[in-house]
Amino acid sequence: MSLKKIPVIAALGFTTTGCVEIKDTDTGTIADPSSEPSSEPSSEPSSEPSSEPSSEPSSEPSSEPSDEVQGSIEAIVGNWAATSYSYSYYDYSQTYEFPMVESEVDAAYGISTSFDMTESIFLSIQEEESVLIEALQYSIMVSIAEEVLYESSYSDVYEVPISASQNAEDYVIGIEGDSLNCTLAGDELNCDIDGVVLINFERYDGELPVASEEQQMNNLEDAIYADNGECYEAELSGTGEALAWGGFSDSLGNDIVSTCLTDDVEDGADVAFLWTADAADCYQFSTGGSNIEHTLEIKDSCDAEVSLCGESTYQSSILKQMDIGESVIVVIDGTSQEEEFNLFNLSVESYEGFSSTTTPLELGNAVGESVFSGSNAAGSIDVLTDCASLGMGIAHTWTAPQSGTAEISTLGSDFDTVLYINSGSCSTGTCNDDHDIDLTSSISLETIEGQEYEIIVGGYASDFGSYVLNINYSL
């Protein structure tokens, strides 16, 4: 989760982050007030005229104001906890309450991850040394199907030296060049900066916060399956998130030698499932939410070669068109490196993919430079692709006249294009934002003769203009 500075700190123009060293500061030790002017007449002057100016005080009190800070900070000595912060400037105003709680919940692939941060501000005002304290408490919880698998909590505490003094009936808190002007009202200390920022504190009798190391509770147990004499651990059917999950360990054994290895993943323990389709459809097999380095593989049988490999090493996916009753073996092959939270998670979902709702422009099986040119000013397709945000898109259909590598580009267009090609109903599509030469786009597409492809030309972040579509086969 992304953590922000609290508005109080940002508004004051300083931050406590990283300020852990407390330096000696002026804590508001008050100088004695000037002595009252003497009412006694001065001694008789010398009979000799003095060449030195007289150092004796005037018998009348001075009318000039004194620059000395008057009074004592005794009334505000102690600990204070911030209760609220308000910011008001012209027509804008915002109020926050302390402790300030920021929460975020992410739910994906059947896994729920919650992040909580609690932020508190304290003043510790003492005669010798005074500090402002920022306390941050963090907690993380991971669960599947309401079963808590992992919890973590810790806290950070940052301190900034401050000064405290009294001026007339008010108090001044100095913080890194800024000043809080504060008024004491019973057990409340109400402070402001130029009437724009208002911060209220109340007396605090509890213990001041201290930093704590991370405390973890890992409830994830290693998956255990009975030996069934097969290369897979269990049979699965149906679709859903977190269809199979558990703790990944070497105890699962290495029943299948991986052929989808990468530089990051070596052949190691594996967990495999025989999955059968309930209907003819395109299915997406995903390991999203897993926390182990692994490869995702699909085999038609235990003895068959791997037919499909996932591309990622932590959260991978594979698309496959299947007939009703067809079965495949889904393999998660892990590295020998063990993670502290070694979760594997397999989801299987029907894949609908992206399909434009607009009537596409027919390109037939045209090949060559500028097979189509036009404007995307009236384009209505908006889609967030893997490479960029495509807006004001125009759809085209094109049938490959041959098998081979086709170079499809928007070279010659006069705006920042995004090119997206859907290779069929069971395809995640291919996209390109900026070509090496300029802001136009280019994709090398392996085509199958007679197959229809959907080509969408749009603008990056809804940019628009005149575009050119080129389709050429490599020699």
PyMOL commands that set and color helices and strands:
alter all, ss='L'
color gray80, all
select helices_A, chain A and resi 7-12+74-76+250-252
alter helices_A, ss='H'
color red, helices_A
select strands_A, chain A and resi 78-89+92-97+100-108+111-125+130-144+147-167+170-175+178-185+188-193+197-203+212-218+234-237+240-247+270-276+281-286+294-299+306-309+317-322+327-334+343-350+361-362+368-375+381-384+389-399+404-409+417-422+430-432+442-447+452-460+466-473
alter strands_A, ss='S'
color yellow, strands_A
deselect
rebuild
show_as cartoon
